[in-house]
Amino acid sequence: MTKINLIEKAIGSGLFTGFIPLAPGTFGSLVGLLIYLIPGFEEPLILIPAIIIFTFYGIFLGSKFEQAYGKDPGQCTIDEVIGMWITLLFLPKTLMILIIAFFVWRAFDIIKPYPIRKLEAIEGGLGIMIDDVLGGIYSLITMQLILVFIIK
């Protein structure tokens, strides 16, 4: 059986949100939002490297979680953290926009429009991470369109 140490478990499960029995993905997304609220974290020179580093580490951890818990396990929520961070890129840090962004991200993560659902079928950590990276990109584009055409 695959061994996952405490630090890997904490990071891979979005600070243990993956072990919450109800809606772990929502709680993982909330952790991503709370980390984003750390002053300065929203700066692209900090946020973009964090996304890149934790995406690659998430692929590694996702493979370990999948070996331990099964295909795309709910315990692994680092992918939701990353999707949330991608959604928040380049947005003004206001309460209204953060709330809208959270719900836009959750909608894309739950609905999984084409080709996101197909990407889920990829084995291992890559499959766990790639669908949420693309969902985050869809959410990022949607939020930018909301800013331009609705919020102005």
N, C-alpha and C positions, 0 to 999 in steps of 0.2 A: 504494500500500500504506500502511496505517496505521502511523504512527510511534508507538512507545511508548518514552518515555525510561526511564532506569535506575531512577529513583525510582518511577515508575508500575509498572514491571516488578517491582520489589522488593515493593511493597505489594500489587499485584494478584495476584501469585503466592505470597503468604504467605511472604515472605522467601525467594523462589526455590524453595519446595517444589513448586510447580507444574511445575517442570522435572525433578523426580525421576521417572525412567521407571516405577517401580513404586509404586502406591498414593499418588499425589500428594495426594488428598483426606485420607487418613489423616495424612500428614505435615503438611498445612496445618492440620488439626484440632489436631495436637500443638503447632504453633506458637501457635495460639490459647490452648491450655492453658498453655504456658510463659509467654506474656505475662500471662495471668491470675495467675500465681504471683508477679509483681512485687508487692512489699508495697504494700498499699493499693488496688491495681487492682480488687479484688473489691468495693469500696465502691460501692453503687448510684449514688451521685452522680458517680462516675467511669465506671463500667462502662456505664450506660445512655446517657450522651452519646457514649461511644466507639462503642457499637453503632449509634446513630443516624447519627453522622458517617460511619463507615466503611461503613454500608449504602448511604447515598446516594453516597459516593465509589466504592463497589464497583459500583453501577449504571453510573456513568460509565466506570470502568475495564473493567468486564465487556463493555460495548459495544465498546470499543477492542480488547480481547483477542479478541472474537468476530470482528471485522473482520480481525484479523491471523491468527488461528489456526483459525477455523471455529466452527460452532455449539457452544455450551457447552463450550469447550475445557478439557482437563485442566490446562493451564498456569495457568488462573485459579482460585486457591484462596482468595481473600479471602472467598468465600462460606462456606467451611468454617470459617474463623476466626470469622466472625460467628455461624454456627450454634453453634459451641462456646461462645462468650461468652454467647449467649442461654440455652443449657442451664445454664450455671453461675450465672446470676442467682439471688440470694437463698439460695445454698447455703452451709452451713458449709464452711470451707476446711480439710478434713481429707483425708489421703491416700486413705482408703477411699472417701469420697464422690467425690473427683475421679476416681478410677479407674472407679467405677461410671458416673459422668456421661459420661466419655469413651466408654465402650462403648455406653451408651444412645444418645448422639448419633450415633456411627458407625452403629449399627443403623438408626436412623431415616433417616440420610442415604443408606444403601445400599438399604434396602427401599422407601423413599418411599411410605408409605401414602396413600390417597386424602385430599385431592385433590393431594397434593404432586407426583406424577408428571405430572399434567395441567398444572401451573404451569410445569414445565420447558419446555413447548412455546412459551411466550411468547418473542418475539424479543428479542434484545439483552441488555443488562446487567440489565434488570428480570427477565427469565426466569432468568438465572444466579443472581440474588440471592434472588428471592422464594421459590423452593422450599426453600432452606436456611434462610431466616427462619422459614417455617412449620414446617419440620422441627425447628428450634431451639425453637420454641414447644411443639411436641409433646413434645420431650425435656425441656423445663423442667417441663411439667405432670407428665410421668412421674416425674421426679426428686422433685418435691414429694410425689407420692403414695407413692413409695418411702420418703421421709423420714417421712411420717405413719404409714403402715401397716406398714412392714417394719423400718426402722431405729429409729424412735421415739426 
